[in-house]
Amino acid sequence: MAAYLSALGLNCALGQGKQAVATALFAGDTRGMQEQNGWVAEQALTVGAVPGLLPDLPALPDLPPSRNNQLLLAAALEIEADIHAAITQFGAARIAVVLGTSTSGIAEASQSIAAYLKQGELPPHYDYAQQELAAPASFLSTWLGLNGPCYSISTACTSGARALLSAQRLLNLGVCDAVLCGGVDSLCRLTLNGFSALEAISAERCNPFSVNRHGINIGEGAALFLMTREPISSNSAATPIALLGAGASSDAHHISAPQPAGIGAQTAMRKALAAAGISAHEVDYLNLHGTATEHNDAMESHAVQAIFPTGVPCSSSKPLTGHTLGAAGALEAAFCWLSLSDHNPHNLLPAHIWDAQADPALPPLNLVQPGTRLSSTRPRRLMSNSFAFGGNNISLLLGEELGEEQGNAPGDTP
């Protein structure tokens, strides 16, 4: 059963807020990817940091501050009116919070641990709760005074996408009437040094699916959806955008390397298509996981060819944002949402930013060129892939839900 993505707040290296992000996204603006020192010893790295000031956190008992929660708060404030309308309509006990994260407050906690190693005692402001994976969901639920189910999901790079899948299941089961769902992750030295140890980090802007690719960039950001069983009244004038289906699999091939043929990735995509009740040829665009690592891009190329043998317009948005890890699945679903929204008046698709030097060892993909437009024939369906350590795979299908009075406008053409 489809679930409506009735409101969206987000931030990433492209900017803060839907309009700023959409403008930069459809322009292929990579200026948010900046070279910075200090993350990994004796090495400058390109990272995707959220620009500008973030809102101050409210003082809440037992919820110590973190940049992660600031990113989440900024996204929530963008849709605060929609959230309060949902609280009024459904009640605080009927609204759930499900968020994906992999960092939580580890950045601040690691600074406190570093101080302990130097000084022999923890700083007075240190609180273990700061780094707990449940911290973002707990913060949001407490700040809003919600009493519904509240939990975080941490399945590495599929966390944010899996949060949307879990939210849809809560609605389908009748556990709640609305869910605040998505993902949030902040830049921190622990993750950057971890990927550096795996020799998976690129010092330059990442280059997905190129023969010259040599690793990922790390980014930060937050994407927060208000998911409802029916479109909320405040968005009734717009064409409703829904999570039509989702597919999950776990091939457990290796702790960090993907299954080479993308068997699990194929399963996730097939499940998403089946859940949405559509065929692969009805998908108008695919947001690739596209990390620019050697093995992940190779795997995804084979998986996409297997599911879309005649091709599908596709691109990776990671050269624009970096890999936001626990937030990536939700953030890239948000890019699909923006593609279908009024924030994309020219019907542009997110372009694939790279050096255009295809890897001859990989099956060719229909990578989106700058200026390529999304079909104007409705309803339109967009897929987003997320793949994680341990063979954890998620595919989401977003699309327009048209009423009987809606359809193609006169003169609309593909």
N, C-alpha and C positions, 0 to 999 in steps of 0.2 A: 504494500500500500504506500503510495507517495506521501511524503511529508513536505509541508511548505516551508521554504526558507524565507520567512516573512520580513526579516530585517538583518542588516549586516553592518558591523563595525570592524575596522581593520587598520593596521599599520605595518609597515615593513620598510625596507631600504628605499622603496619607491616614494614614500611619503606617509603622512598621517591623514586618515579619512578616505572615504570612498572616492570622492572626486579627484583628490590629489593623486591617489594610487592609480585610478583609471587613466588619467591624463598621461602619466608617465609610462604606464604599462603599454598602452596602445601606440605610444610614440617610440617604444623600444629604448627608453631612456636608461642608460647604464650608469649615470652619474652617482647614484647611491652606492655603488660598489667602490669602496675607497681602500687604498693601501694604508695599513696602520702597523705601528710597532707595538711591542709590549705584550702581545698575546702568547707568542712562542719565543723562547730565548734566542737572541741573535738572528732573528728572521723577521722581515716585513711580510705581512700577508694581506691579501685583498679580502675584505669582509663587508657584509651588508648590514650596517647599523641603521637603526631608525633615526631619522634626522629630527632635530628640534627638541624642545623641552617636553617633558612628560608631566602629567598632572601629579600633584602631591597626593600621597595616600592618606586616607582618613585614619585616625588613631582608633584601632580596634583591638580589644584585649585578646591576647594569645595569638595574634597574627602579626608577627614582626615584618617590617618592610623589606621589599626586594624590588629590583628593576623589573623582574618578571611580572610582579603584580602591578607595577606602574604601566607596563605595556598592555596588560589585560584591562586595567581601569580605563585607559585611553580609548580602547575599542568599545568598552561598555558605555562610556559616556556619549559616544556617538549615537547610540540607539537607546539612550536612557528613557526617552519618551515612550518608545515602543514597549520597553520592558515594563514600565509602570502601567501602561495600558493593559498589558497581559496580566499583571498582578491584579488589577482592578477587575478584569473580566473573569479570571480563573481562580484567583486566590493564591496566597503564598505557598500553601501546602500542595498545590497542583502544578508547580513549576519546578523542574529539575535542572541541575547543573552537571554537565559532563564535559570535561576538558582534557585534551591531550597535552602532555608536556614531557620533556626529558631532562630539562635543567632545573625547573622550579627555582628555588633560591640558592642554588649551589654557588653562584658567583660571590654572593655576600658571605655565605658560610665558609667558603674556601679562604677568603680574606681573614676571617676570624681564626681559622686553623693556622694560617701562616703566622698570625700574630702570636698564637700560642707557642708555636715552635721557636719563635725568637725570644719571647718574654717569659715563657713558662706558665702562662695563665691565659684563659680566654677573656676577650673583652667583655665588659659588663652588658653590652647590647646583644651578645650572641644568644641565639635561641635555636635549639635543634629543629623546632617546628618550621623554621625558615626554609629548610632544605627538604622537607618532606614532600613527596610527590603530590600529596593531596592539597598542598598549600594554595595553589591558584583557585581550585574549585571551592575550598573552604572560605577563602577571602571573598570571592564573588557572592557566594550564598549568604555569608554573614553581613556583608555590606548592604545587600538588597533586602535582608530580612526574610529570606526564603526558607521554607520548611520541607520542600520536596527532596527526592533523592539527590545526593551530591557526591560525586567522586571524580577522580582523575584517572586517566589511562596513560600508561607509559610503555608503548611497544616500539620504541625508537622512532624511526622516520615514518611510521604509519599512524602514530598516536592521534594526530589531529583528524585524519580521515576516519579512523576507527571510532572516534568520539561521535562523529555524525551518524555512523552506522548504529552505534549503541543508542543514540538519542531517538532515531527512527523506531527502533525496537521498543523503547519505553512507551512511545506514543501508540504504536500498534497493539501493545499489551494492555493499554488503558491505565498504565501506572500513573500517568500525568497527562496534562493537557497542553503543555508547552515545555520546551527545553532550551536552555542557553547552552550552546555547544560550539566547540571549535578547538583551537589549539593556541598555545603561547610558549615561546622559548626566548631566552635572552642570551646574548653572547657571553661566554665565560671561558676562562683559560683552561679549565678541565677538559671541555669538549674539544677545543682547538688543539691542545696538546695530545689528546687521545687520537684524533684523526691524523695528526702529524706523525705520531708513532707508527701508525698504520701505513705511512707514506702515501696517504690519500689526498693530501692538501695541495692545492695549486697556489703559488705565490701570485700569479697573474689571474685576471678574470677567467672564470671557467669557460670551457669550449666544448659543450656537449655534442657528441656524435662525430666530432672531427677526428681525422687521422692524427691530429696534433694534440688531442686531449691529454691532460696529465693530472687530473684531480679536481676536487671540489673546492668551492668557497663556502664558508659558514656565514650564515646570516641570523637575524633575529626578527621577531614580529609577533603579531597576534591577529587572529581572525575569530570573531565571535558572531555566530548566527542565533537568531531567535527562530526556532523551529516549532511549527504548530501543525495541528491536524487539519485545520482549515486556514485559508488566507485571513490575516487579521485585517480589521476594517480600515486601519490607517493606510494600508497599501492596496485598497480595493480598486483604485483607478489604474494601477499598473497591471501588466500581464503577470500573473503569479508565476514564480520560479520555484520549482520543487526538486527535492531529492527523489528521483524516480526509482532508483534502485542502487544497491551496493553489493559488492561481492568480496569475500574474504577467503584467504587460503593460507596455509603454512606448510611449505614443502620441507622445512627443516634440513635443507641440504648441507649447510655449513654455518658456523657461528657468525661469519662476516661476509662470506662470498656468496653470490647468487647462484642458483642452479643454472648452468650455462644455456640450456634451451628455453629457459623461462617457463617451465611447466606450471609452477605455482602461479606465476603472473598471468598465464593464459587462463587458468582456472578462475582467478579473481575476476578477470574481464568477462568471461562467459557467464559467471554467476550474476554480475551486475546487469548484463544484457537480459538474462532470463528474468531477473527480479523486476526489471522495467518493462518486460514484455515487448522488446524490440529486437531487431536484427542489427548486425554490425554495420550494414550499409546505410542504416538510418542515423548513424552518429555523424554529426557535422564537424566535430573537432575533438582532438585528444590532447590534453595537457600531459606531456610525458614526465616521468620521474626524472630522467635526464640529468644525472649527477655529474657527468663528464669524467667518471672513473672508467678505466679500461673495461672491467668485467661487467659493470652494471649497464653501461650503454650497449654493450654487445648483447647481453641477455635480453634487454628490452627491445632491441631491434628485431630479434628473432621472434619474440612473443607477439609484437605488434603485427609482423608479417603474417603470423599464423592466424590471428583473429581478423585482420583486415587485409586479405590477400590482394584486393584491388586498390588498397591505399586509403588513407584518411588524412586530412590536414592536421598537422600536429606540431608541437613546439615544446621546448623546455623553457621555463621562466627563471631558472636558477641563475643565468648570467645577469638577471635584473635584480635579484633579491638575495642571492646566496641560498644555500641549503639551510632552511630554518628548522630542520630536525623535527622535534615534536610538534611544531606548528605547521610544517610544510603541507601536510595533507589538507588541512583546513584552509590554509592560505591559498593553495592552488585551486581548491574548490571555489574559493571566493573570486578568483580570477575568471573562472567559468561563469559565476553569477554576474560579475561585472560585464562580461561579454554579452549577456542576454538583457542587460538592464538599460535604463535610460541614461546611464553614465557613459554609454557607448553609442552616441547618436549616429555615428558613421558606420556602424556594424563592422568594425575592424576586428580581426583576430590578433591575439598576441603573437608577434613575430618571433621567429627563432633567430637569436643573435649568436653568431659564430663566425669563423673565418671562411666558411663555405668550402672547406677542404674535406670532402666526404672520405670516410674510411672505406676503402674498397673491399675490406674483409667483412663488412656488415651489410645485411640486406638494406637496400635504399628505402628511405622514408620520405613521405611527402611533407617536408619541413616548410612551415609557413614563411613566405617572403613578406617583407615590410609592405604594408598597404593592402594586403589580402583581406577581402571582406567575408564575413560570415554570411551564409545564405539568408535571404530575407523570407524564404518559404517557411511558414510556421506549421506545426511546432518544431522547434530546433532542439537537438539533443547534444550535450557536451559531456565527455568523459574525462576523468582525472585519475591518473595512476600514482600510487605510492607503494614503495617497496622498502623493506627494512631488514636489519640484521636478523639472522635466524630463519630466513626464508619466509618472513611475514609479509603478506601482500594484500593490498586493498585497492579496489577500483570503485569509483563513485560515478553515477550518471545523473547529471542535472539537466533539467529541461523546462520548457514552458508548458504550463497546463492551461489549455484554452477552453473557455466556455462555449456553449452552443452558438452564441452570437459572435464569437471571434473566429478568425481564420485569416487567410491571405487577403491583404488589401488589394483592390483592383490594380493591376499592373505589376504586382509583385512577381519577381522572377528569382530563380535560384542564383 
